[in-house]
Amino acid sequence: MNTVTKLGVFAAGLAVVFGGAHAVGQTQEDDLPRRYADYSAEPEEHAEAGGHAHEGSAEPAGHVPGGLQISQDGYRLRPVTTTLKPGERHDFSFHVLGPDGEPVTAYQVAHEKKLHLIVAPRDLGGFQHLHPELAPDGTWTTPLTLPEPGTYRMYADFAAEGGPALTLGADLTAQGDFRPDPFPETSRTSEVDGYTVTLQGEMNPGQPSPLSITVSKDGEPVGDLEPYLGAQGHLVALRAGDLAYLHVHPMSGMTGVVFMAEVPREGGSYRLFFDFKHGGEVRTASFTLAG
């Protein structure tokens, strides 16, 4: 199988939309400490979560993206701490509380992991994709360094056993003088460790938007990309401003990798982060699409 240096577009490709579970979320619980409240979340009656797409699934346009709320469908994200010292490595821990108020200890495996943790600064100048370890008591822990002072967004992408696929979000703070960088200019080409990664396609509000990516090195296409998390590529898109979250994986069993994104009708500007593996190492290319 050609491992696909060009992520082509197929009519039967994978459509993944901002959206997800159909039950209503809420931004703050009565018994949740106020420091965990998510003030960027949508009003309760409109909040719905996004996250990993199941193969062949799609949600209708117009749903509120995932990652905007700390609570959804009775599940709550609770960091042990939300304040860290910048530039220092921390053993960062958090829980996902279930509808019974207790930490969840059983999860479904999606894309080879029980939970995917994404961390990004609010100016979207960086990106971390982490896979914490789960303790028997339901505590998730991972090494985490917030490189600069400022506010960061964490996203927990998971599905508890017997529960819906959810993406819950919370803000983290790295103490110090924060001077956000300007939002990156529109860019469809990313240079990473000698690789040139090029994005083609648009994220058109309210309709399916095919995205294709080409990977080359030294002017030659890379024809032997290695599987990463059970796929040939991994794509995350974050919207400027509210940091709405879209997490896309290709459909397995295809001869190519297809990313088909459907974004909210109101549109916006986006930062896209593409993980790919070659030579035994995972690298991340970043792009900006202006709305």
C-alpha positions in Angstrom: 0.0 0.0 0.0 1.3 3.4 -0.9 1.4 5.2 2.5 0.2 8.3 0.8 2.4 11.3 0.8 -0.5 13.3 -0.6 -3.7 13.0 1.5 -6.1 12.8 -1.4 -9.8 13.5 -1.4 -12.2 10.7 -1.9 -16.0 11.0 -2.4 -16.5 8.4 0.3 -14.1 10.1 2.6 -14.3 10.7 6.3 -16.5 13.6 7.3 -15.9 15.0 10.8 -17.7 18.0 12.1 -17.6 20.3 15.0 -20.2 18.7 17.2 -20.5 15.3 18.8 -22.7 14.1 21.6 -26.3 15.2 21.5 -27.0 15.8 25.1 -26.8 19.2 26.6 -23.7 20.3 28.5 -23.3 22.9 31.1 -20.5 25.2 32.0 -20.5 25.0 35.8 -21.8 22.6 38.4 -23.0 23.8 41.8 -20.4 21.6 43.6 -17.6 22.4 41.2 -15.1 24.9 42.6 -15.4 28.3 40.9 -11.8 28.2 39.6 -12.8 25.3 37.4 -15.6 27.3 35.7 -15.3 27.8 32.0 -16.3 31.3 31.1 -15.7 30.8 27.3 -18.4 28.2 27.1 -21.6 28.6 25.2 -24.9 29.0 27.1 -26.2 25.8 28.6 -29.0 25.3 26.2 -26.6 25.4 23.2 -23.5 23.6 24.4 -22.7 20.3 22.7 -19.3 18.5 22.6 -17.1 17.4 19.8 -14.1 15.1 19.8 -12.9 11.9 18.1 -15.1 10.9 15.3 -16.2 7.3 15.0 -15.5 5.9 11.5 -18.1 6.9 9.0 -19.9 9.2 11.4 -20.8 12.8 10.8 -22.7 15.5 12.7 -24.9 18.2 11.1 -23.5 21.7 10.7 -24.3 24.3 13.3 -23.5 22.4 16.4 -21.3 24.1 19.0 -17.8 22.7 18.8 -16.2 20.6 21.5 -13.7 21.8 24.1 -15.8 24.9 25.0 -17.2 23.4 28.2 -15.8 21.8 31.3 -19.0 19.7 31.9 -21.1 17.6 29.5 -23.6 14.9 29.8 -22.9 14.6 33.5 -19.1 14.2 33.0 -16.8 16.9 34.4 -13.1 17.7 33.8 -11.3 18.5 37.1 -7.6 19.4 37.0 -5.8 18.9 40.3 -4.3 22.3 39.8 -4.8 25.0 37.1 -1.7 27.1 37.9 1.8 26.0 36.9 5.2 27.7 36.8 6.3 28.4 33.2 9.3 26.5 31.9 9.2 23.8 34.5 8.3 20.2 34.1 5.3 19.2 36.2 3.6 15.9 36.8 0.2 17.3 35.8 -2.8 15.4 37.1 -6.6 15.6 36.5 -9.8 13.6 36.9 -12.8 13.0 34.8 -15.8 12.8 37.1 -18.7 10.6 36.0 -22.5 11.2 36.5 -22.1 9.7 40.0 -19.6 12.4 40.9 -16.8 9.8 41.2 -13.6 9.6 39.1 -14.1 7.5 36.0 -11.8 4.5 35.9 -13.0 2.6 32.8 -12.6 4.1 29.3 -13.1 3.0 25.7 -9.9 2.9 23.5 -10.0 5.3 20.6 -7.1 5.5 18.2 -5.0 3.2 20.4 -5.4 5.4 23.5 -8.0 5.7 26.3 -7.7 9.5 26.4 -6.0 12.1 24.3 -4.8 15.3 26.0 -4.3 18.4 23.8 -2.7 21.6 25.3 -2.3 24.9 23.5 -1.7 28.5 24.4 -4.5 30.9 23.8 -2.6 32.7 21.1 -2.3 29.3 19.3 1.4 29.7 18.9 2.1 26.1 20.0 0.6 22.6 20.5 1.1 19.6 22.6 -0.5 16.2 22.1 -0.1 14.1 25.2 -1.2 10.6 26.4 -1.5 10.6 30.2 -1.3 7.4 32.3 -4.4 6.3 34.2 -4.1 5.2 37.8 -6.6 2.6 39.3 -8.2 5.4 41.3 -9.1 7.4 38.1 -6.2 9.9 38.3 -4.7 10.8 34.9 -1.0 12.0 35.1 1.4 13.2 32.4 4.6 15.3 32.3 3.7 18.8 31.2 5.7 21.9 30.6 4.0 25.2 29.8 6.9 27.0 28.1 5.9 30.6 28.6 3.7 32.7 30.9 0.1 33.0 29.8 -3.2 31.1 29.6 -3.4 27.7 28.0 -6.3 25.5 27.0 -6.4 21.8 27.9 -8.7 19.4 26.0 -9.5 15.9 27.3 -10.8 13.8 24.4 -12.3 10.5 25.7 -15.2 8.1 25.9 -16.0 6.4 29.2 -17.2 2.8 29.1 -20.9 3.0 28.3 -20.7 6.8 27.8 -20.6 9.2 24.8 -17.5 10.5 23.1 -16.7 13.9 24.6 -14.1 16.6 24.5 -14.0 18.7 27.7 -11.8 21.8 28.1 -10.4 23.9 30.9 -8.0 26.8 31.2 -4.5 26.5 32.7 -2.3 29.4 33.8 1.4 29.8 33.7 2.3 32.6 36.0 4.3 35.6 34.8 4.2 38.5 32.4 2.1 37.4 29.5 2.6 39.1 26.1 0.6 37.1 23.5 2.0 36.9 20.0 -0.1 38.1 17.1 -2.3 35.4 15.5 -0.1 33.7 12.8 -0.6 34.9 9.3 -2.3 32.6 6.8 0.2 29.8 5.9 -0.3 26.6 4.0 3.3 25.4 4.1 5.2 24.2 7.2 8.9 23.4 7.4 9.7 20.8 10.1 13.1 19.1 10.6 13.9 19.2 6.8 10.4 18.2 5.8 8.1 20.4 3.8 4.4 19.9 4.6 1.8 21.6 2.4 -1.9 21.9 3.0 -4.5 22.3 0.2 -8.2 23.0 0.7 -10.4 25.4 2.5 -12.5 25.2 5.7 -15.7 26.5 4.3 -18.4 27.5 6.9 -21.4 25.2 7.0 -20.3 22.7 4.4 -17.9 19.7 4.0 -14.4 20.9 3.3 -11.8 18.4 2.0 -8.3 19.0 3.1 -5.2 17.3 1.6 -1.7 17.4 2.8 1.6 16.7 1.0 4.8 15.7 2.8 8.2 15.9 1.0 11.8 16.0 2.0 14.7 17.4 -0.1 12.3 18.1 -2.8 11.1 14.5 -3.1 7.7 13.1 -1.9 7.9 11.0 1.2 6.3 7.6 0.3 6.7 5.7 3.5 4.9 7.6 6.2 4.5 5.4 9.3 1.3 4.7 11.1 0.7 6.9 14.1 -2.1 6.1 16.6 -3.4 3.6 14.1 -3.5 6.1 11.2 -1.3 7.7 8.6 -1.8 11.1 10.0 -3.5 13.0 12.8 -5.1 16.4 12.5 -6.3 18.9 15.1 -7.9 22.3 14.3 -8.4 25.1 16.8 -10.5 28.2 16.1 -9.0 31.6 17.0 -10.8 33.4 19.8 -12.9 30.8 21.5 -10.5 27.9 20.8 -13.2 25.6 19.5 -11.8 22.1 18.9 -11.9 19.7 16.0 -10.1 16.4 16.2 -9.9 14.3 13.0 -8.7 10.9 12.2 -8.8 9.1 8.9 -11.0 6.1 8.2 -9.1 2.8 8.6 -8.9 0.3 5.7 -8.6 3.0 3.1 -5.7 3.2 0.6 -5.4 6.9 1.4 -5.9 9.3 4.2 -8.8 11.7 4.0 -9.6 14.7 6.1 -13.0 16.1 5.6 -13.9 18.9 7.9 -17.3 20.7 8.4 -17.0 23.8 10.4 -19.7 26.0 12.1 -21.6 28.3 9.8 -20.2 31.4 11.5 -16.7 30.4 10.3 -13.6 31.9 11.7 -9.8 31.6 11.5 -8.1 28.3 12.4 -4.8 26.9 13.4 -4.3 23.3 12.2 -1.7 20.9 13.6 -0.8 17.8 11.6 1.1 15.0 13.3 3.0 12.6 11.1 5.6 9.8 11.7 8.6 9.1 9.7 11.9 7.6 10.5 10.5 6.5 13.9 9.9 10.0 15.0 6.6 12.0 15.3 6.7 15.5 14.0 4.1 18.3 13.9 3.4 20.7 11.1 1.2 23.8 11.7 -0.9 25.9 9.3 -3.2 28.9 9.5 -6.4 29.3 7.5 -8.0 32.7 7.7 -11.8 33.0 8.0 
